[in-house]
Amino acid sequence: MSSRAVGVVVAVLLVVGAAGCAWHRSDGDGTVTPTGRTTDESVTTPDGRTRTYHVHVPDTLPPGAVPLLVALHGGTGSGPQFERTSGFDGIADAQGFIVVYPDGVGTKVLPDNRVWNGGACCGVAQEGRDDVDDVGFIATVVDRVEAGHAIDPARVVATGHSNGAIMAYRLACELADTITAIGVQAGTVEVDGCRPSRPVSVLAIHGTADENIPIDGGTGSHSLSRTDFVSPRASVAAMARADGCPDDADRATDPHNPDVVVATWSPCTGGSEVRWIEVAGANHAWMGHPATSGLSEEVVGEPYPDLDASVVIWAFLEAHPRR
């Protein structure tokens, strides 16, 4: 991680108020080289489909119940792909939590390229808007993981990229009794009338140069779905209103990286918090992690190097259990 990226992480952690100390030896950025085991699982969902997911469990966990992170890949990705590119396994091994990587529904032409029904997006998963019950799928996966591991119900959290971020927002809207906080990059709310049953803390990261999901909404020049997206800025403000936050956010520029502006709505109902991180010049790619291929770089751009989305998202989620 570059010195500017470290500066961003430190600054955001100071704003969050708690970084979540590793309970065993880790690298300087709070991660370790993953040594835990990932298993491939399947389940029959309420809509009658057989769906797959992947569970990463560290070799050693702290005593008692631990957090569960639901990590949702982007459109045309997969659980194993997001596991490789996000680095969440290393953070989980360092910080002591379990990660589950569900798989979306395969597209008709390329079954290994998977998408989520986030509402108005994306692809085959949302044709007819109710064709695929991904909310029910995620709820079933969480139940299955909880049946096999000691999971803290106050710390069942979700993250996602792009279409996965859109899906994470839908979970916050429709599965708030289970999902306690979300942290996303490059997403937007694509369901009508989002009214969470309980407050859900939200962190949203977005680049000003995102050409797949433009920061002010609309159809991006690099969008594969050609969706007319709701404004990401408006989406996070709507989540703040849903959580009963103050009307105005506190805004600050990161002292170590002028590209980064942080807006925070707090205090909100039930101790929740909503935060927006805007990164000047950053595109759609998952920040702080190398592109998986030349093709992915061509589609979403070269990843912004000076903010590690995975580290920043986990720091926020770890610091915001449900009270």
Residue, then its C-alpha position, 0 to 999 in steps of 0.5 A: m500500500s502506498s504512503r498516500a493510501v496509508g494516510v487515507v486509511v489512518a484518516v478514515l479510521l480516526v473519523v470512524g473512531a475505532a480501527g478494530c485492532a488485530w488480535h494476532r500478528s498482522d501486516g502493517d495495513g491490518t491484513v495477513t497472508p490468508t491461511g484460512r480455509t474456503t469451502d464451496e457450498s450450495v443451497t436451495t433457495p425460496d424461489g426453488r433454485t440451487r445456488t452456490y456460495h463460498v465460506h472463508v473461515p480463518d484457521t483461528l478465531p477469537p473466543g465467542a461469537v464473531p462477525l460475518l461479512v457477506a461479500l458480493h461480487g460485481g456484475t459478470g463476476s463471481g464469488p471466487q473472483f471477488e475473493r481473489t481481488s478484494g483481499f478480504d480473506g487476509i483482513a478476516d484472518a487478521q481481524g478474526f471474522i468469517v467471510v461468505y462470498p455468494d454467487g449471483v445468477g449466471t447470464k444466459v450466454l456466459p453462465d460463469n458471468r454472474v449478476w444480482n437482482g438489485g432492483a432495476c439492475c442487472g441483467v437476467a437476475q432482474e428481468g421482470r424485477d422479481d424473477v430471482d429472489d436474491v434477498g431470500f438467497i442471502a438470508t438463507v446463506v446467512d442462516r446456513v453459516e450461522a447454523g455452523h458457526a458462532i456468529d454475532p447477530a449484531r455484526v452481520v454486515a455486507t459489502g459489494h462492488s458495482n452490481g454487488a454494491i447495488m445488491a448490498y443496498r437492497l439488503a439494507c432496504e429489505l433485510a435490515d433485521t439481519i444486515t446491520a451495516i453495509g460498506v460499498q463501492a460504486g453502487t446506488v439504490e435501485v429499489d423503489g421506496c427503500r424503508p429499512s425496518r431497522p437503522v443500518s449504518v452505511l459507508a459508500i465510496h465512489g470515484t468522480a471518474d466512474e464511467n460505469i455508474p456515474i457519480d451523479g447518476g444516468t447511463g455511464s459510457h462504459s455501462l454494460s447494462r445500459t441502466d439509467f442509474v439513480s445518483p449515487r450521491a442521492s442514494v447515500a443521502a436517502m439512506a441518511r434520511a431513512d436512518g433519521c440522521p441530521d439533514d446536513a453532513d459534516r464534510a472534511t478533506d483527508p489531510h493526507n490525500p486531497d483526492v478524498v472528501v469524507a461526508t458523515w451524517s451522525p448521530c442517527t437513529g439507534g447509533s447508526e451512521v452514514r458516510w460518503i467517501e468521494v475520490a477525485g479521479a477514481n474510476h469504477a475499479w475496486m480501489g487499492h487492488p490490482a486489476t485481475s486481467g487486461l480485459s477487466e482494466e479495459v472495462v472498468g479502468e486502472p484501479y485507483p491506487d491510493l485508497d484500499a477500499s477493502v481496508v476502509i470498508w472493514a474498518f467502518l463495518e467493524a466500528h458499527p455493530r448494531r446497538 
